[in-house]
Amino acid sequence: MGVVKFKTSGRTIPMLRQTGNARIMHEDAEFGIDESQLNQIERVWNDGIRFEDLVEQEGRPWDEIMFALMELAKEERLTRPIAYRYRN
């Protein structure tokens, strides 16, 4: 049986092969976020808050905060990076 696919937004998204070995990652994470909380995360992140402090302040798991930051980065709303790459 090949790869299962579905369409969304006019694009075809390939899904995992149905082998029985697939694992759903972050199945307990909440991907929805109130716009006011997202704006708050944007504001304090751009002001320089540490990631660990942001997690504690917002009262959400670290992976949900990371998803929020990735969404903000995708929307080009962050003025400071999420991670740095150091040169040797």
LINTA-V174718 format. One line per field, one symbol per residue. phi: phi as a letter, one per 30 degrees, with the letter a starting at -180 (. if undefined). burial: 1 if it has 9 or more other C-alpha atoms within 8 Angstrom, else 0. A space follows every 10 residues. Layout:
# LINTA-V174718
phi->???
burial->???
This chain:
# LINTA-V174718
phi->.dddbbcbhi cccdcdddci cdbddhdcdc ddbdeddddd dedddddjdd edddedddib dedddddddd dddddhcccb ddbcccdd
burial->0011000000 0000000100 0000000000 0000000100 1101110010 0001100000 0001101111 0110000100 00000000
